[in-house]
Amino acid sequence: MTVAAKRPRKRIGRAARRALIEAAASELFAARGYRGASIEEIARRSGVTPPVVYDHFESKLDLYRQLLERHFAELREVWRRHFTGGDPPRERVARSFDAWFAYVEEHPFAGRVLFRDASADPEVAAVHAAVAASSRNAILPLFAAEPGAAELTGSAEGEGLEMAWVVLRGVLQGLAIWWTDNPDVPRERVVSTAMNALWLGFERVQRGESWS
């Protein structure tokens, strides 16, 4: 028997094993969608058995929900890290957009799952909608505090703020979905398109212009 054969298999901790499961599930959900990703395949790619997956997550839907929550939370952190500060708004917005799309580029789950309609399965769609709404409510105060937010929609709270968020979300997430299907386009071009669509109008509103 060789020395290598005598060595016991190295055991990994619970947190590391969970991370492996989440990474495998993220890849499979992104590649095959919710229905196409089985617990058996997630377990196989993670190097564990299905009962081990269920030891960490109650069900496939629970795993899916927790992945949604994690990725939305990480994107909120991108906004908090790059959008705040004392730099001119133009620089902060461009920096935030670039970091946001960098995250999408690094995490296929975002462009292929996070922003796409999950309505084919009502139960999955309901979970997706609830997690997205919770994330929206958590990030809206950050944008409400931005100078010029009230001028953009007539109110920095309530429906005015939500409409501004819908516009921002629609452009960024729409571009992210498109970019996922057209990965050869450089990130700089995607960021530039987002800035042209969103920043130029907001900049004019900040100067006192408005459409009526």
PEWOWO-V506324 format. One record per residue. PSI is psi as a letter, one per 30 degrees, with the letter a starting at -180 (* if undefined). BURIAL is b if it has 9 or more other ideal C-beta (glycine too) atoms within 8 Angstrom, else e. Layout:
((PSI	BURIAL) (PSI	BURIAL))
//
This chain:
((k	e) (l	e) (e	e) (e	e) (f	e) (f	e) (k	e) (k	e) (k	e) (k	e) (k	e) (l	e) (l	e) (e	e) (e	e) (e	e) (e	b) (e	b) (e	e) (e	b) (e	b) (e	b) (e	b) (e	b) (e	b) (e	b) (e	b) (e	b) (e	b) (e	b) (e	b) (f	e) (l	e) (e	b) (e	e) (f	e) (j	b) (l	e) (e	b) (e	e) (e	b) (e	b) (e	b) (e	e) (f	b) (f	b) (g	e) (a	b) (l	e) (e	e) (e	e) (e	b) (e	b) (f	b) (f	e) (f	b) (k	b) (e	e) (l	e) (e	b) (e	b) (e	b) (e	b) (e	b) (e	b) (e	b) (e	b) (e	b) (e	b) (e	b) (e	b) (e	b) (e	b) (e	b) (e	b) (e	b) (e	e) (e	b) (e	b) (e	b) (e	e) (f	b) (f	b) (l	e) (a	e) (g	e) (l	e) (k	e) (e	b) (e	e) (e	e) (e	b) (e	b) (e	b) (e	b) (e	b) (e	b) (e	b) (e	b) (e	b) (f	b) (e	b) (e	b) (e	b) (e	e) (f	e) (j	b) (f	b) (e	b) (e	b) (e	b) (f	b) (e	b) (e	b) (g	b) (l	e) (k	e) (g	b) (f	e) (f	e) (j	b) (e	e) (e	e) (e	b) (e	b) (e	e) (e	b) (e	b) (e	e) (e	e) (e	b) (e	b) (e	e) (e	b) (e	b) (e	b) (e	e) (f	e) (f	b) (e	b) (f	e) (e	b) (f	b) (f	b) (f	e) (k	b) (k	e) (f	b) (e	b) (e	b) (f	b) (e	b) (g	b) (f	e) (k	b) (g	e) (l	e) (b	e) (e	e) (e	b) (e	b) (e	b) (e	b) (e	b) (e	b) (e	e) (e	b) (e	b) (e	b) (e	e) (e	b) (e	b) (e	b) (e	b) (e	b) (e	b) (e	b) (e	e) (e	b) (e	b) (f	e) (i	e) (f	e) (f	e) (k	e) (k	e) (e	b) (e	e) (e	e) (e	b) (e	b) (e	e) (e	b) (e	b) (e	b) (e	e) (e	e) (e	b) (e	b) (e	b) (e	e) (e	b) (e	b) (e	e) (e	b) (f	b) (f	e) (f	e) (k	e) (l	e) (k	e) (*	e))
//
